[in-house]
């Protein structure tokens, strides 16, 4: 069972302030390619997995933003670390 949930919001700054949705789509594609469980929400995406793996995914997301032409990237991260195990559904099951 995974030991962490990480919610991430990535905000790339572009040179001409163009639409950043394609950048966000590229960041989500990196999460998808990593094969970890995740859910996309309006203001952030939440991933489930082992903490070191999830942090590496975030690093790749930031690197991709620069590769795509962003000047810099603000990344807001929330981490729930629970060594006994945690899943995406654990915190929200009563609302489903």
Biopython code that builds the backbone (N, CA, C, O; Angstrom):
import numpy as np
from Bio.PDB.StructureBuilder import StructureBuilder

atoms = [
    (1, "UNK", "N", (0.842, -1.183, 0.000)),
    (1, "UNK", "CA", (0.000, 0.000, 0.000)),
    (1, "UNK", "C", (0.887, 1.246, 0.000)),
    (1, "UNK", "O", (1.951, 1.266, 0.619)),
    (2, "UNK", "N", (0.440, 2.260, -0.690)),
    (2, "UNK", "CA", (1.174, 3.516, -0.790)),
    (2, "UNK", "C", (1.284, 4.190, 0.579)),
    (2, "UNK", "O", (0.423, 4.018, 1.442)),
    (3, "UNK", "N", (2.356, 4.958, 0.757)),
    (3, "UNK", "CA", (2.516, 5.652, 2.031)),
    (3, "UNK", "C", (2.268, 7.155, 1.944)),
    (3, "UNK", "O", (2.404, 7.863, 2.942)),
    (4, "UNK", "N", (1.902, 7.651, 0.752)),
    (4, "UNK", "CA", (1.750, 9.101, 0.611)),
    (4, "UNK", "C", (0.673, 9.485, -0.390)),
    (4, "UNK", "O", (0.407, 8.784, -1.366)),
    (5, "UNK", "N", (0.069, 10.620, -0.104)),
    (5, "UNK", "CA", (-0.763, 11.332, -1.071)),
    (5, "UNK", "C", (-0.109, 12.694, -1.245)),
    (5, "UNK", "O", (0.242, 13.354, -0.266)),
    (6, "UNK", "N", (0.052, 13.108, -2.492)),
    (6, "UNK", "CA", (0.589, 14.435, -2.765)),
    (6, "UNK", "C", (-0.357, 15.144, -3.720)),
    (6, "UNK", "O", (-0.679, 14.633, -4.792)),
    (7, "UNK", "N", (-0.795, 16.329, -3.315)),
    (7, "UNK", "CA", (-1.565, 17.191, -4.204)),
    (7, "UNK", "C", (-0.609, 18.246, -4.736)),
    (7, "UNK", "O", (0.155, 18.849, -3.982)),
    (8, "UNK", "N", (-0.662, 18.459, -6.039)),
    (8, "UNK", "CA", (0.274, 19.376, -6.678)),
    (8, "UNK", "C", (-0.474, 20.318, -7.618)),
    (8, "UNK", "O", (-1.356, 19.907, -8.371)),
    (9, "UNK", "N", (-0.099, 21.581, -7.552)),
    (9, "UNK", "CA", (-0.590, 22.584, -8.495)),
    (9, "UNK", "C", (0.645, 23.210, -9.117)),
    (9, "UNK", "O", (1.515, 23.722, -8.413)),
    (10, "UNK", "N", (0.716, 23.166, -10.437)),
    (10, "UNK", "CA", (1.879, 23.697, -11.135)),
    (10, "UNK", "C", (1.467, 24.942, -11.902)),
    (10, "UNK", "O", (0.477, 24.938, -12.633)),
    (11, "UNK", "N", (2.240, 26.011, -11.726)),
    (11, "UNK", "CA", (1.906, 27.298, -12.335)),
    (11, "UNK", "C", (3.130, 27.801, -13.104)),
    (11, "UNK", "O", (3.991, 28.470, -12.533)),
    (12, "UNK", "N", (3.206, 27.480, -14.393)),
    (12, "UNK", "CA", (4.350, 27.946, -15.177)),
    (12, "UNK", "C", (4.178, 29.411, -15.584)),
    (12, "UNK", "O", (3.076, 29.856, -15.904)),
    (13, "UNK", "N", (5.281, 30.143, -15.565)),
    (13, "UNK", "CA", (5.270, 31.522, -16.043)),
    (13, "UNK", "C", (5.869, 31.518, -17.442)),
    (13, "UNK", "O", (7.001, 31.078, -17.646)),
    (14, "UNK", "N", (5.101, 32.010, -18.395)),
    (14, "UNK", "CA", (5.571, 32.043, -19.773)),
    (14, "UNK", "C", (6.023, 33.446, -20.138)),
    (14, "UNK", "O", (5.599, 34.429, -19.529)),
    (15, "UNK", "N", (6.877, 33.525, -21.127)),
    (15, "UNK", "CA", (7.479, 34.801, -21.508)),
    (15, "UNK", "C", (6.458, 35.835, -21.943)),
    (15, "UNK", "O", (6.576, 37.011, -21.599)),
    (16, "UNK", "N", (5.454, 35.401, -22.698)),
    (16, "UNK", "CA", (4.458, 36.341, -23.229)),
    (16, "UNK", "C", (3.095, 36.154, -22.572)),
    (16, "UNK", "O", (2.076, 36.599, -23.100)),
    (17, "UNK", "N", (3.086, 35.493, -21.419)),
    (17, "UNK", "CA", (1.857, 35.264, -20.659)),
    (17, "UNK", "C", (0.779, 34.551, -21.486)),
    (17, "UNK", "O", (-0.412, 34.835, -21.358)),
    (18, "UNK", "N", (1.223, 33.626, -22.331)),
    (18, "UNK", "CA", (0.257, 32.874, -23.118)),
    (18, "UNK", "C", (-0.470, 31.843, -22.246)),
    (18, "UNK", "O", (-0.130, 31.642, -21.080)),
    (19, "UNK", "N", (-1.450, 31.214, -22.825)),
    (19, "UNK", "CA", (-2.264, 30.215, -22.133)),
    (19, "UNK", "C", (-1.377, 29.097, -21.582)),
    (19, "UNK", "O", (-0.549, 28.541, -22.303)),
    (20, "UNK", "N", (-1.555, 28.777, -20.316)),
    (20, "UNK", "CA", (-0.713, 27.743, -19.710)),
    (20, "UNK", "C", (-1.390, 26.370, -19.673)),
    (20, "UNK", "O", (-0.790, 25.408, -19.193)),
    (21, "UNK", "N", (-2.599, 26.264, -20.158)),
    (21, "UNK", "CA", (-3.294, 24.968, -20.137)),
    (21, "UNK", "C", (-2.495, 23.876, -20.858)),
    (21, "UNK", "O", (-2.432, 22.759, -20.345)),
    (22, "UNK", "N", (-1.886, 24.136, -22.011)),
    (22, "UNK", "CA", (-1.063, 23.087, -22.623)),
    (22, "UNK", "C", (0.105, 22.646, -21.727)),
    (22, "UNK", "O", (0.509, 21.483, -21.758)),
    (23, "UNK", "N", (0.636, 23.564, -20.941)),
    (23, "UNK", "CA", (1.700, 23.218, -20.006)),
    (23, "UNK", "C", (1.155, 22.305, -18.903)),
    (23, "UNK", "O", (1.779, 21.303, -18.552)),
    (24, "UNK", "N", (0.009, 22.654, -18.371)),
    (24, "UNK", "CA", (-0.615, 21.840, -17.330)),
    (24, "UNK", "C", (-0.949, 20.456, -17.876)),
    (24, "UNK", "O", (-0.764, 19.453, -17.186)),
    (25, "UNK", "N", (-1.439, 20.401, -19.102)),
    (25, "UNK", "CA", (-1.721, 19.103, -19.732)),
    (25, "UNK", "C", (-0.450, 18.257, -19.827)),
    (25, "UNK", "O", (-0.490, 17.046, -19.609)),
    (26, "UNK", "N", (0.667, 18.891, -20.151)),
    (26, "UNK", "CA", (1.943, 18.170, -20.246)),
    (26, "UNK", "C", (2.375, 17.659, -18.868)),
    (26, "UNK", "O", (2.920, 16.562, -18.753)),
    (27, "UNK", "N", (2.131, 18.452, -17.836)),
    (27, "UNK", "CA", (2.472, 18.024, -16.475)),
    (27, "UNK", "C", (1.631, 16.813, -16.066)),
    (27, "UNK", "O", (2.145, 15.870, -15.465)),
    (28, "UNK", "N", (0.350, 16.843, -16.390)),
    (28, "UNK", "CA", (-0.527, 15.712, -16.065)),
    (28, "UNK", "C", (-0.128, 14.478, -16.872)),
    (28, "UNK", "O", (-0.239, 13.354, -16.383)),
    (29, "UNK", "N", (0.331, 14.680, -18.095)),
    (29, "UNK", "CA", (0.805, 13.549, -18.917)),
    (29, "UNK", "C", (2.003, 12.865, -18.263)),
    (29, "UNK", "O", (2.158, 11.649, -18.378)),
    (30, "UNK", "N", (2.844, 13.625, -17.585)),
    (30, "UNK", "CA", (3.984, 13.038, -16.885)),
    (30, "UNK", "C", (3.495, 12.159, -15.741)),
    (30, "UNK", "O", (4.017, 11.064, -15.531)),
    (31, "UNK", "N", (2.505, 12.629, -15.009)),
    (31, "UNK", "CA", (1.919, 11.825, -13.929)),
    (31, "UNK", "C", (1.330, 10.539, -14.514)),
    (31, "UNK", "O", (1.561, 9.447, -13.994)),
    (32, "UNK", "N", (0.576, 10.681, -15.585)),
    (32, "UNK", "CA", (-0.062, 9.526, -16.213)),
    (32, "UNK", "C", (0.975, 8.507, -16.667)),
    (32, "UNK", "O", (0.806, 7.307, -16.451)),
    (33, "UNK", "N", (2.040, 8.979, -17.292)),
    (33, "UNK", "CA", (3.090, 8.085, -17.786)),
    (33, "UNK", "C", (3.820, 7.370, -16.651)),
    (33, "UNK", "O", (4.367, 6.284, -16.846)),
    (34, "UNK", "N", (3.828, 7.982, -15.466)),
    (34, "UNK", "CA", (4.506, 7.368, -14.320)),
    (34, "UNK", "C", (3.746, 6.162, -13.787)),
    (34, "UNK", "O", (4.315, 5.323, -13.089)),
    (35, "UNK", "N", (2.461, 6.076, -14.116)),
    (35, "UNK", "CA", (1.676, 4.910, -13.731)),
    (35, "UNK", "C", (1.175, 4.898, -12.300)),
    (35, "UNK", "O", (0.726, 3.858, -11.818)),
    (36, "UNK", "N", (1.240, 6.026, -11.607)),
    (36, "UNK", "CA", (0.709, 6.070, -10.243)),
    (36, "UNK", "C", (-0.772, 6.433, -10.284)),
    (36, "UNK", "O", (-1.206, 7.120, -11.209)),
    (37, "UNK", "N", (-1.552, 5.990, -9.308)),
    (37, "UNK", "CA", (-2.946, 6.425, -9.242)),
    (37, "UNK", "C", (-3.006, 7.938, -9.011)),
    (37, "UNK", "O", (-2.223, 8.489, -8.238)),
    (38, "UNK", "N", (-3.942, 8.598, -9.689)),
    (38, "UNK", "CA", (-4.083, 10.041, -9.519)),
    (38, "UNK", "C", (-5.488, 10.471, -9.875)),
    (38, "UNK", "O", (-6.218, 9.765, -10.570)),
    (39, "UNK", "N", (-5.853, 11.645, -9.384)),
    (39, "UNK", "CA", (-7.133, 12.270, -9.705)),
    (39, "UNK", "C", (-6.879, 13.730, -10.033)),
    (39, "UNK", "O", (-6.172, 14.426, -9.305)),
    (40, "UNK", "N", (-7.458, 14.188, -11.132)),
    (40, "UNK", "CA", (-7.356, 15.590, -11.516)),
    (40, "UNK", "C", (-8.565, 16.328, -10.957)),
    (40, "UNK", "O", (-9.705, 15.897, -11.130)),
    (41, "UNK", "N", (-8.304, 17.436, -10.291)),
    (41, "UNK", "CA", (-9.341, 18.297, -9.736)),
    (41, "UNK", "C", (-9.183, 19.689, -10.342)),
    (41, "UNK", "O", (-8.163, 19.952, -10.979)),
    (42, "UNK", "N", (-10.127, 20.568, -10.172)),
    (42, "UNK", "CA", (-10.062, 21.873, -10.822)),
    (42, "UNK", "C", (-8.809, 22.696, -10.483)),
    (42, "UNK", "O", (-8.308, 23.424, -11.340)),
    (43, "UNK", "N", (-8.305, 22.594, -9.269)),
    (43, "UNK", "CA", (-7.191, 23.445, -8.861)),
    (43, "UNK", "C", (-5.908, 22.692, -8.547)),
    (43, "UNK", "O", (-4.882, 23.314, -8.271)),
    (44, "UNK", "N", (-5.949, 21.367, -8.583)),
    (44, "UNK", "CA", (-4.762, 20.572, -8.280)),
    (44, "UNK", "C", (-4.992, 19.129, -8.709)),
    (44, "UNK", "O", (-6.117, 18.711, -8.984)),
    (45, "UNK", "N", (-3.916, 18.397, -8.756)),
    (45, "UNK", "CA", (-3.983, 16.969, -9.049)),
    (45, "UNK", "C", (-3.390, 16.230, -7.864)),
    (45, "UNK", "O", (-2.347, 16.620, -7.340)),
    (46, "UNK", "N", (-4.056, 15.159, -7.439)),
    (46, "UNK", "CA", (-3.585, 14.375, -6.298)),
    (46, "UNK", "C", (-3.091, 13.026, -6.778)),
    (46, "UNK", "O", (-3.765, 12.329, -7.537)),
    (47, "UNK", "N", (-1.888, 12.667, -6.316)),
    (47, "UNK", "CA", (-1.258, 11.391, -6.666)),
    (47, "UNK", "C", (-1.142, 10.520, -5.422)),
    (47, "UNK", "O", (-1.094, 11.020, -4.298)),
    (48, "UNK", "N", (-1.097, 9.217, -5.640)),
    (48, "UNK", "CA", (-0.937, 8.239, -4.567)),
    (48, "UNK", "C", (0.298, 7.398, -4.874)),
    (48, "UNK", "O", (0.478, 6.939, -6.001)),
    (49, "UNK", "N", (1.144, 7.198, -3.871)),
    (49, "UNK", "CA", (2.317, 6.358, -4.093)),
    (49, "UNK", "C", (3.325, 6.475, -2.973)),
    (49, "UNK", "O", (3.020, 6.943, -1.876)),
    (50, "UNK", "N", (4.533, 6.039, -3.278)),
    (50, "UNK", "CA", (5.635, 6.136, -2.331)),
    (50, "UNK", "C", (6.236, 7.529, -2.444)),
    (50, "UNK", "O", (6.437, 8.039, -3.547)),
    (51, "UNK", "N", (6.521, 8.139, -1.304)),
    (51, "UNK", "CA", (6.956, 9.528, -1.267)),
    (51, "UNK", "C", (8.126, 9.832, -2.213)),
    (51, "UNK", "O", (8.037, 10.803, -2.963)),
    (52, "UNK", "N", (9.209, 9.060, -2.218)),
    (52, "UNK", "CA", (10.320, 9.389, -3.122)),
    (52, "UNK", "C", (9.917, 9.359, -4.596)),
    (52, "UNK", "O", (10.382, 10.180, -5.387)),
    (53, "UNK", "N", (9.065, 8.426, -4.959)),
    (53, "UNK", "CA", (8.610, 8.307, -6.346)),
    (53, "UNK", "C", (7.780, 9.531, -6.733)),
    (53, "UNK", "O", (7.967, 10.096, -7.810)),
    (54, "UNK", "N", (6.872, 9.935, -5.860)),
    (54, "UNK", "CA", (6.018, 11.083, -6.152)),
    (54, "UNK", "C", (6.831, 12.365, -6.256)),
    (54, "UNK", "O", (6.547, 13.213, -7.103)),
    (55, "UNK", "N", (7.836, 12.513, -5.406)),
    (55, "UNK", "CA", (8.689, 13.701, -5.479)),
    (55, "UNK", "C", (9.490, 13.733, -6.783)),
    (55, "UNK", "O", (9.725, 14.805, -7.341)),
    (56, "UNK", "N", (9.903, 12.581, -7.261)),
    (56, "UNK", "CA", (10.603, 12.514, -8.554)),
    (56, "UNK", "C", (9.674, 12.921, -9.697)),
    (56, "UNK", "O", (10.107, 13.575, -10.646)),
    (57, "UNK", "N", (8.424, 12.544, -9.612)),
    (57, "UNK", "CA", (7.445, 12.939, -10.631)),
    (57, "UNK", "C", (7.310, 14.458, -10.647)),
    (57, "UNK", "O", (7.278, 15.068, -11.715)),
    (58, "UNK", "N", (7.231, 15.061, -9.481)),
    (58, "UNK", "CA", (7.124, 16.523, -9.398)),
    (58, "UNK", "C", (8.359, 17.181, -9.998)),
    (58, "UNK", "O", (8.252, 18.191, -10.694)),
    (59, "UNK", "N", (9.510, 16.621, -9.736)),
    (59, "UNK", "CA", (10.745, 17.157, -10.328)),
    (59, "UNK", "C", (10.678, 17.103, -11.855)),
    (59, "UNK", "O", (11.033, 18.070, -12.528)),
    (60, "UNK", "N", (10.221, 15.973, -12.402)),
    (60, "UNK", "CA", (10.094, 15.846, -13.866)),
    (60, "UNK", "C", (9.073, 16.840, -14.418)),
    (60, "UNK", "O", (9.264, 17.387, -15.504)),
    (61, "UNK", "N", (7.996, 17.072, -13.680)),
    (61, "UNK", "CA", (6.985, 18.044, -14.113)),
    (61, "UNK", "C", (7.604, 19.436, -14.247)),
    (61, "UNK", "O", (7.379, 20.129, -15.239)),
    (62, "UNK", "N", (8.378, 19.836, -13.250)),
    (62, "UNK", "CA", (9.022, 21.145, -13.281)),
    (62, "UNK", "C", (10.012, 21.249, -14.433)),
    (62, "UNK", "O", (10.050, 22.262, -15.132)),
    (63, "UNK", "N", (10.801, 20.220, -14.630)),
    (63, "UNK", "CA", (11.769, 20.214, -15.728)),
    (63, "UNK", "C", (11.069, 20.333, -17.078)),
    (63, "UNK", "O", (11.550, 21.024, -17.976)),
    (64, "UNK", "N", (9.931, 19.657, -17.216)),
    (64, "UNK", "CA", (9.173, 19.701, -18.466)),
    (64, "UNK", "C", (8.662, 21.107, -18.757)),
    (64, "UNK", "O", (8.650, 21.538, -19.911)),
    (65, "UNK", "N", (8.240, 21.824, -17.720)),
    (65, "UNK", "CA", (7.747, 23.185, -17.933)),
    (65, "UNK", "C", (8.836, 24.067, -18.541)),
    (65, "UNK", "O", (8.564, 24.865, -19.437)),
    (66, "UNK", "N", (10.061, 23.922, -18.055)),
    (66, "UNK", "CA", (11.184, 24.703, -18.584)),
    (66, "UNK", "C", (11.497, 24.263, -20.013)),
    (66, "UNK", "O", (11.758, 25.097, -20.880)),
    (67, "UNK", "N", (11.470, 22.952, -20.257)),
    (67, "UNK", "CA", (11.694, 22.439, -21.621)),
    (67, "UNK", "C", (10.684, 23.018, -22.607)),
    (67, "UNK", "O", (11.013, 23.275, -23.765)),
    (68, "UNK", "N", (9.463, 23.220, -22.146)),
    (68, "UNK", "CA", (8.406, 23.744, -23.013)),
    (68, "UNK", "C", (8.475, 25.266, -23.192)),
    (68, "UNK", "O", (7.724, 25.844, -23.977)),
    (69, "UNK", "N", (9.388, 25.903, -22.450)),
    (69, "UNK", "CA", (9.573, 27.334, -22.642)),
    (69, "UNK", "C", (9.177, 28.228, -21.485)),
    (69, "UNK", "O", (9.270, 29.450, -21.597)),
    (70, "UNK", "N", (8.740, 27.655, -20.385)),
    (70, "UNK", "CA", (8.414, 28.492, -19.227)),
    (70, "UNK", "C", (9.689, 29.138, -18.696)),
    (70, "UNK", "O", (10.760, 28.531, -18.714)),
    (71, "UNK", "N", (9.562, 30.369, -18.225)),
    (71, "UNK", "CA", (10.694, 31.085, -17.628)),
    (71, "UNK", "C", (10.984, 30.516, -16.235)),
    (71, "UNK", "O", (12.138, 30.313, -15.857)),
    (72, "UNK", "N", (9.916, 30.267, -15.488)),
    (72, "UNK", "CA", (10.035, 29.653, -14.170)),
    (72, "UNK", "C", (8.730, 28.948, -13.844)),
    (72, "UNK", "O", (7.766, 29.013, -14.606)),
    (73, "UNK", "N", (8.712, 28.278, -12.711)),
    (73, "UNK", "CA", (7.541, 27.488, -12.331)),
    (73, "UNK", "C", (7.306, 27.636, -10.828)),
    (73, "UNK", "O", (8.230, 27.482, -10.030)),
    (74, "UNK", "N", (6.078, 27.934, -10.456)),
    (74, "UNK", "CA", (5.675, 27.857, -9.053)),
    (74, "UNK", "C", (4.952, 26.525, -8.900)),
    (74, "UNK", "O", (4.018, 26.225, -9.644)),
    (75, "UNK", "N", (5.390, 25.731, -7.932)),
    (75, "UNK", "CA", (4.757, 24.443, -7.677)),
    (75, "UNK", "C", (4.302, 24.418, -6.226)),
    (75, "UNK", "O", (5.114, 24.490, -5.303)),
    (76, "UNK", "N", (2.996, 24.316, -6.041)),
    (76, "UNK", "CA", (2.438, 24.224, -4.699)),
    (76, "UNK", "C", (2.142, 22.756, -4.412)),
    (76, "UNK", "O", (1.497, 22.073, -5.207)),
    (77, "UNK", "N", (2.624, 22.283, -3.263)),
    (77, "UNK", "CA", (2.541, 20.866, -2.935)),
    (77, "UNK", "C", (1.977, 20.686, -1.532)),
    (77, "UNK", "O", (2.358, 21.389, -0.595)),
    (78, "UNK", "N", (1.062, 19.729, -1.407)),
    (78, "UNK", "CA", (0.566, 19.289, -0.098)),
    (78, "UNK", "C", (0.882, 17.804, 0.012)),
    (78, "UNK", "O", (0.603, 17.036, -0.909)),
    (79, "UNK", "N", (1.460, 17.402, 1.129)),
    (79, "UNK", "CA", (1.868, 16.006, 1.300)),
    (79, "UNK", "C", (1.207, 15.424, 2.539)),
    (79, "UNK", "O", (1.247, 16.009, 3.621)),
    (80, "UNK", "N", (0.596, 14.255, 2.354)),
    (80, "UNK", "CA", (0.158, 13.440, 3.483)),
    (80, "UNK", "C", (1.049, 12.209, 3.479)),
    (80, "UNK", "O", (0.984, 11.389, 2.563)),
    (81, "UNK", "N", (1.868, 12.085, 4.489)),
    (81, "UNK", "CA", (2.763, 10.935, 4.626)),
    (81, "UNK", "C", (2.244, 10.075, 5.757)),
    (81, "UNK", "O", (2.153, 10.522, 6.900)),
    (82, "UNK", "N", (1.904, 8.840, 5.433)),
    (82, "UNK", "CA", (1.328, 7.928, 6.424)),
    (82, "UNK", "C", (1.956, 6.553, 6.218)),
    (82, "UNK", "O", (1.464, 5.770, 5.406)),
    (83, "UNK", "N", (3.036, 6.246, 6.939)),
    (83, "UNK", "CA", (3.754, 4.989, 6.730)),
    (83, "UNK", "C", (2.889, 3.735, 6.810)),
    (83, "UNK", "O", (3.209, 2.730, 6.174)),
    (84, "UNK", "N", (1.804, 3.773, 7.575)),
    (84, "UNK", "CA", (0.934, 2.598, 7.689)),
    (84, "UNK", "C", (0.128, 2.354, 6.417)),
    (84, "UNK", "O", (-0.456, 1.283, 6.248)),
    (85, "UNK", "N", (0.093, 3.347, 5.516)),
    (85, "UNK", "CA", (-0.619, 3.189, 4.257)),
    (85, "UNK", "C", (-1.764, 4.177, 4.115)),
    (85, "UNK", "O", (-2.425, 4.545, 5.086)),
    (86, "UNK", "N", (-1.976, 4.595, 2.867)),
    (86, "UNK", "CA", (-3.029, 5.557, 2.549)),
    (86, "UNK", "C", (-3.412, 5.397, 1.081)),
    (86, "UNK", "O", (-2.569, 5.068, 0.246)),
    (87, "UNK", "N", (-4.679, 5.628, 0.772)),
    (87, "UNK", "CA", (-5.131, 5.593, -0.620)),
    (87, "UNK", "C", (-5.933, 6.854, -0.918)),
    (87, "UNK", "O", (-6.356, 7.563, -0.005)),
    (88, "UNK", "N", (-6.135, 7.122, -2.189)),
    (88, "UNK", "CA", (-6.940, 8.271, -2.596)),
    (88, "UNK", "C", (-8.341, 8.212, -1.989)),
    (88, "UNK", "O", (-8.893, 9.237, -1.590)),
    (89, "UNK", "N", (-8.902, 7.031, -1.924)),
    (89, "UNK", "CA", (-10.267, 6.899, -1.425)),
    (89, "UNK", "C", (-10.406, 6.974, 0.080)),
    (89, "UNK", "O", (-11.500, 7.228, 0.584)),
    (90, "UNK", "N", (-9.328, 6.758, 0.808)),
    (90, "UNK", "CA", (-9.396, 6.734, 2.257)),
    (90, "UNK", "C", (-9.988, 8.001, 2.844)),
    (90, "UNK", "O", (-10.828, 7.941, 3.742)),
    (91, "UNK", "N", (-9.557, 9.138, 2.346)),
    (91, "UNK", "CA", (-10.012, 10.402, 2.919)),
    (91, "UNK", "C", (-11.359, 10.873, 2.393)),
    (91, "UNK", "O", (-11.985, 11.750, 2.988)),
    (92, "UNK", "N", (-11.805, 10.304, 1.299)),
    (92, "UNK", "CA", (-13.044, 10.809, 0.685)),
    (92, "UNK", "C", (-14.171, 9.787, 0.610)),
    (92, "UNK", "O", (-15.254, 10.100, 0.117)),
    (93, "UNK", "N", (-13.934, 8.578, 1.088)),
    (93, "UNK", "CA", (-14.928, 7.521, 0.920)),
    (93, "UNK", "C", (-16.288, 7.877, 1.512)),
    (93, "UNK", "O", (-17.314, 7.475, 0.963)),
    (94, "UNK", "N", (-16.323, 8.612, 2.605)),
    (94, "UNK", "CA", (-17.618, 8.943, 3.208)),
    (94, "UNK", "C", (-18.417, 9.930, 2.360)),
    (94, "UNK", "O", (-19.616, 10.104, 2.578)),
    (95, "UNK", "N", (-17.765, 10.572, 1.398)),
    (95, "UNK", "CA", (-18.454, 11.543, 0.535)),
    (95, "UNK", "C", (-18.883, 10.934, -0.796)),
    (95, "UNK", "O", (-19.495, 11.620, -1.614)),
    (96, "UNK", "N", (-18.580, 9.690, -1.022)),
    (96, "UNK", "CA", (-18.912, 9.044, -2.305)),
    (96, "UNK", "C", (-20.119, 8.167, -2.187)),
    (96, "UNK", "O", (-20.533, 7.551, -3.170)),
]
sb = StructureBuilder()
sb.init_structure("model")
sb.init_model(0)
sb.init_chain("A")
sb.init_seg("    ")
for serial, (resi, resn, name, xyz) in enumerate(atoms, 1):
    if name == "N":
        sb.init_residue(resn, " ", resi, " ")
    sb.init_atom(name, np.array(xyz, "f"), 0.0, 1.0, " ", f" {name:<3s}", serial, name[0])
structure = sb.get_structure()
